[in-house]
């Protein structure tokens, strides 16, 4: 009798363990489907990208991973700059080499320094390198695209921010498993203003029109931060002086000053203009922006036009004029 009772108890325990294991496995599987929202940053680190990463860090929004894509300079230089900036900010995140050329295109030749100078950081790469000394450089060495794809497949509900050419993203979207994990994409680039036929597109979109078309036709939820917004939000001399009052983060204040000087040298408004920070500001507080849904098409040059039959995007067309300044002031005071 005792043996029969013992056998029944053991049998019940085994059945319970198996049932509980099934419940746990189902719960784990369901958790894998939902997952924790992930943030991906894909940029070509110049002065404005450095300030975008600065805002992310100061607001505890460190990306889950970052890509360094060609744009302001060759991909290798952009990867180096990404390492320098994240190192100076003590940001612990995996960095991956983005593509070094347009999607389905040839590698570009960078014969002359662009707006951000020979080092891509307006001459301040050495300053950031000194700031980041003592960091574990091994943890900051960029990985390759294949490794990045594997990491993306572990993520769910990705918000993907692109501040340079769309080439890396266009390539990643060819993998259905990666694409299915992206909830929304923030794009810095393009222009919604009507232009003359043949006129050059905005720089980020002009560098890889095929990638722009691929992303626009992907069916993903796209939010566009066009030139009409990002190129008209100035940080003037008085605001820059106010940012320096705290005495904190002098290297990043110097980047803003160098950006201001570069615009003045180019005969433009003597103010800093930081396009890459706007998707970060939007992530922090969308209510500060005016957004209008648009249907657009993309031509062979990367120029976008409104078209009732085109693809739907959310166009960010306006912002509270003081929001940029207040967000930077708060970041520099921390």
Secondary structure, DSSP 8 states (H G I E B T S, - for coil): -HHHHHHHHHHHHHHHHHHHHHHHHHHHHHHHHH--EEEEEEE--SHHHHHHHHHHHHTT---SEEEE-SSSS-HHHHHHHHHHHHHHTT---EEEE--SS-TTS------S-BTTBTTSSTT-HHHHHHHTTTS-GGGGS-B-HHHHHHHHTT-EEEEEEE-S-SHHHHHHTTSHHHHTTEEEEEEE----S---TT----HHHHTTHHHHHHHHTS--EEEEE-HHHHTS--B-HHHHHHHGGG---HHHHHHHHHHHHHHHHTTS-SSB--GGGHHHHHHH-GGGEEEEEEEEEE-TTS-EEE-TTSEEEEEEEEE-TTHHHHHHHHHHH-
